[in-house]
Amino acid sequence: MDIVTIRTFLAAASAGSFSEASQRIHASPSAVTERIKQLEHVLRVRLFERDKRGCRLTAAGRRFLDPALKMQRAWQHGCEQTALPPRFTQLVRVGGQHALWPRLLMPWLDAMIEAHSDIAFHAVAAAPAQLNRALDDAELDIAFLYEPQLARGQRMEQLADDRLILVTANPAVDWTKNFVRTEWGESINDELRARLGDLPSPGLTLDLGVLSLDWLARTGSSGFVPERLAESHISSGQLEPIEDMPAMAFSPYVCWSAAMEDNLVEEMIATARGMMEGPTL
């Protein structure tokens, strides 16, 4: 049994499909099938039930999940710790949704580095689906995002209350005439459609995070944005909330591995919350 086989098992368990697992680990579907067969042979149990819809863990597979996660984390931890320069005692891998990096996570990371000169940090920006997958695959220790998906071995807390609101840079124009779709995640898109029906189709979708606010202000457009992200644009008069339009709960969360040190996680969350309570996010 090797770490490649363990990663293959975990990818299949997470994806619910050997085919999707093969894409995640960059192997052929036949290689995934063969590795799972070998693992089942070594363990002398059946780990998956397979049908046209995909694959599901058997009772034995579910019991093997936690040990497999621990093996993968131990391997990654060993590789990372071995590669660290002597002045560092540990590595913390941080992920954040693109929209949260410019005003929250950049200064947050500066503060954490200053407070912990003995900790090495690895920081990435990604979409919510990628962050959730990286947490699930133990490739991240902690992540800040708007659409968390809590999985086994993880903890989660809401960072602050926020909501998605409709704003415009040109209140003299009906918002339906200059509406631009801003991308904040599939679940919020579904809620918008459910509550407002078919929105105007502008032929433009912005998946630029906080830069979407600058685009709306520069082009005199309208769109849905997180209220906290828009505070500085609203206070400066660049954007204006549109009254009598529904606002939807849309709050940032922090998710982390349960294996992380409690005191460090508490400090990280407290630092992030302190920054969010400032004049602008």
Buried (B, 14 or more C-beta within 10 A) or exposed (E): EEEEBBBBBBBBBBBBBBBBBBEBBEBEBEBBBBBBEBBBEEBEBBBBEBEEEBBEBBEBBEEBBEEBBBBBBEBBBEEBEEEEEEEBEBBBBBBBBBBBBBBBBBBBBEBBEEEBEEBBBEBBBBBBEBBBBBBBBBBBBBBBBBBBBEBEBBBBEEBBEBEBBBBBBBBEEEBEEBBBBBBBBEEBBEBBEEEEEEBBEBEEEBBBBBEBBEBBBEEEBBBBBBBBBBBBBBEEEBBBBBEEBEEBEBBBBBBBBEEBEEEBBEBBBEBBBEBBEEEBB
